């Protein structure tokens, strides 16, 4: 079913933002594979890979619609769309519901707690792609699309009361650097530690350079 779901998902990303495009989904899939392999090596209970990878391919099918202002919640819309796609492919009700839960739980801001290992792995993989070098690149790519400033010395992170940061520097502090604490898997935490350190070092240097310091 993996290939069929992937083929059905890819067209939803035509014209997508570089921060949430098909390349992002493919990176999340590779990260999920890494986390699954770590679970296997540690002897953890096996995950349902049909559920997990269906959710990986479908988790952001609504993101372009949200970016265009056509829907409010890409995770909720995507969960409903996933049910239609999986139903067309002959998936049973339990699989559909499990995939829907993963999709709803992956979104940072909707307060749906992952209740299955598959949902935890998707959440970790998606958040890991927002950390590290790729995460920095995605942050500034998306900020440029929104027309947001890179850095505003008159609006430090501690004075910024916006939900996600009014500048990209502030977004690194208010969201990206919080992702390490949202990891559910041991392997995810290990990768997140290294990527978090990279982002923190970058943010510190960005602030110094933006303030005219050496």
C-alpha positions as semicolon CSV with decimal commas, in nm:
position;residue;x (nm);y (nm);z (nm)
1;X;0,000;0,000;0,000
2;X;0,296;0,233;0,053
3;X;0,352;0,299;-0,317
4;X;-0,017;0,349;-0,391
5;X;-0,059;0,601;-0,110
6;X;0,258;0,785;-0,212
7;X;0,135;0,814;-0,571
8;X;-0,200;0,949;-0,454
9;X;-0,037;1,200;-0,217
10;X;0,225;1,357;-0,443
11;X;-0,011;1,559;-0,669
12;X;-0,138;1,752;-0,367
13;X;0,203;1,922;-0,347
14;X;0,202;2,084;-0,691
15;X;0,287;2,452;-0,638
16;X;0,360;2,394;-0,269
17;X;0,575;2,625;-0,059
18;X;0,939;2,507;-0,053
19;X;0,902;2,484;0,325
20;X;0,622;2,227;0,297
21;X;0,673;2,065;-0,040
22;X;0,710;1,704;-0,155
23;X;1,080;1,712;-0,067
24;X;0,978;1,781;0,294
25;X;0,750;1,477;0,289
26;X;1,027;1,258;0,148
27;X;1,266;1,378;0,420
28;X;1,006;1,297;0,685
29;X;0,974;0,949;0,535
30;X;1,349;0,893;0,556
31;X;1,354;1,015;0,915
32;X;1,062;0,787;1,000
33;X;1,256;0,494;0,853
34;X;1,550;0,583;1,078
35;X;1,329;0,595;1,387
36;X;1,159;0,267;1,299
37;X;1,495;0,098;1,252
38;X;1,609;0,226;1,590
39;X;1,295;0,083;1,750
40;X;1,367;-0,253;1,590
41;X;1,726;-0,252;1,713
42;X;1,616;-0,172;2,068
43;X;1,361;-0,452;2,071
44;X;1,063;-0,219;2,104
45;X;0,718;-0,334;2,002
46;X;0,686;-0,335;1,623
47;X;0,498;-0,048;1,465
48;X;0,236;-0,087;1,194
49;X;0,436;0,040;0,899
50;X;0,130;0,048;0,671
51;X;-0,031;0,296;0,910
52;X;0,286;0,494;0,972
53;X;0,390;0,545;0,612
54;X;0,038;0,611;0,490
55;X;0,032;0,888;0,749
56;X;0,376;1,012;0,645
57;X;0,278;1,048;0,280
58;X;-0,057;1,207;0,362
59;X;0,022;1,423;0,666
60;X;0,061;1,750;0,474
61;X;-0,179;1,704;0,181
62;X;-0,380;2,000;0,309
63;X;-0,085;2,229;0,376
64;X;-0,098;2,413;0,042
65;X;-0,467;2,482;0,092
66;X;-0,396;2,624;0,438
67;X;-0,113;2,841;0,302
68;X;-0,354;2,978;0,041
69;X;-0,613;3,059;0,306
70;X;-0,861;2,804;0,170
71;X;-0,883;2,604;0,494
72;X;-0,798;2,675;0,858
73;X;-0,643;2,346;0,973
74;X;-0,446;2,137;0,726
75;X;-0,421;1,847;0,971
76;X;-0,796;1,817;1,020
77;X;-0,866;1,861;0,648
78;X;-0,588;1,618;0,565
79;X;-0,729;1,356;0,800
80;X;-1,064;1,372;0,621
81;X;-0,897;1,358;0,279
82;X;-0,686;1,064;0,392
83;X;-1,002;0,871;0,477
84;X;-1,128;0,916;0,122
85;X;-0,795;0,816;-0,032
86;X;-0,746;0,512;0,190
87;X;-1,106;0,407;0,141
88;X;-1,054;0,414;-0,236
89;X;-0,749;0,192;-0,186
90;X;-0,943;-0,061;0,019
91;X;-0,802;0,012;0,364
92;X;-1,006;-0,117;0,658
93;X;-1,169;0,114;0,911
94;X;-0,909;0,052;1,183
95;X;-0,627;0,149;0,948
96;X;-0,809;0,462;0,835
97;X;-0,875;0,573;1,192
98;X;-0,515;0,506;1,296
99;X;-0,380;0,709;1,004
100;X;-0,623;0,992;1,077
101;X;-0,503;1,007;1,436
102;X;-0,140;1,030;1,322
103;X;-0,224;1,316;1,086
104;X;-0,423;1,509;1,345
105;X;-0,152;1,461;1,608
106;X;0,143;1,570;1,393
107;X;0,051;1,939;1,392
108;X;0,251;2,150;1,636
109;X;-0,029;2,387;1,731
110;X;-0,343;2,176;1,760
111;X;-0,280;2,011;2,099
112;X;-0,364;1,657;1,986
113;X;-0,137;1,426;2,184
114;X;-0,002;1,122;1,995
115;X;-0,161;0,809;2,144
116;X;0,012;0,545;1,931
117;X;0,373;0,466;1,846
118;X;0,300;0,543;1,482
119;X;0,173;0,889;1,575
120;X;0,477;0,949;1,796
121;X;0,717;0,855;1,516
122;X;0,542;1,079;1,261
123;X;0,546;1,368;1,508
124;X;0,916;1,319;1,581
125;X;1,011;1,283;1,214
126;X;0,812;1,592;1,115
127;X;0,962;1,799;1,397
128;X;1,316;1,679;1,323
129;X;1,282;1,815;0,970
130;X;1,219;2,156;1,128
131;X;1,547;2,136;1,322
132;X;1,908;2,157;1,206
133;X;2,035;2,300;0,879
134;X;1,725;2,202;0,685
135;X;1,505;2,350;0,952
136;X;1,689;2,682;0,935
137;X;1,656;2,686;0,558
138;X;1,283;2,611;0,582
139;X;1,233;2,883;0,842
140;X;1,383;3,157;0,629
141;X;1,226;3,029;0,309
142;X;0,879;3,043;0,462
143;X;0,944;3,376;0,631
144;X;1,044;3,523;0,296
145;X;0,718;3,404;0,143
146;X;0,528;3,578;0,424
147;X;0,735;3,894;0,388
148;X;0,852;3,880;0,749
149;X;1,177;4,042;0,867
150;X;1,482;3,828;0,927
151;X;1,575;4,010;1,248
152;X;1,446;4,320;1,428
153;X;1,679;4,451;1,700
154;X;1,387;4,647;1,848
155;X;1,181;4,331;1,893
156;X;1,382;4,067;2,083
157;X;1,222;3,726;2,137
158;X;1,134;3,799;2,499
159;X;0,928;4,104;2,393
160;X;0,755;3,929;2,102
161;X;0,405;3,819;2,203
162;X;0,307;3,678;1,864
163;X;0,222;3,308;1,848
164;X;0,509;3,201;1,622
165;X;0,749;3,497;1,620
166;X;0,715;3,817;1,420
167;X;1,064;3,776;1,275
168;X;1,247;3,467;1,162
169;X;1,506;3,509;1,436
170;X;1,225;3,514;1,690
171;X;1,061;3,213;1,526
172;X;1,379;3,015;1,584
173;X;1,353;3,094;1,954
174;X;0,978;3,066;2,000
175;X;0,914;2,748;1,804
176;X;1,215;2,577;1,649
177;X;1,427;2,565;1,964
178;X;1,131;2,419;2,157
179;X;1,104;2,114;1,934
180;X;1,372;1,916;2,115
181;X;1,145;1,896;2,418
182;X;0,860;1,752;2,208
183;X;1,035;1,430;2,110
184;X;0,868;1,099;2,197
185;X;1,130;0,847;2,083
186;X;1,480;0,789;2,216
187;X;1,627;0,805;1,866
188;X;1,435;1,124;1,799
189;X;1,574;1,285;2,113
190;X;1,927;1,188;2,013
191;X;1,898;1,345;1,669
192;X;1,713;1,646;1,811
193;X;1,990;1,718;2,062
194;X;2,248;1,755;1,784
195;X;2,021;1,955;1,555
196;X;1,906;2,178;1,842
197;X;2,267;2,265;1,924
198;X;2,328;2,360;1,561
199;X;2,024;2,591;1,552
200;X;2,114;2,750;1,886
201;X;2,467;2,824;1,766
202;X;2,333;2,968;1,440
203;X;2,080;3,189;1,621
204;X;2,348;3,324;1,852
205;X;2,574;3,409;1,559
206;X;2,286;3,564;1,362
207;X;2,206;3,791;1,654
208;X;2,571;3,898;1,690
209;X;2,607;3,974;1,320
210;X;2,272;4,155;1,303
211;X;2,386;4,379;1,589
212;X;2,710;4,459;1,408
213;X;2,929;4,251;1,635
214;X;3,219;4,031;1,529
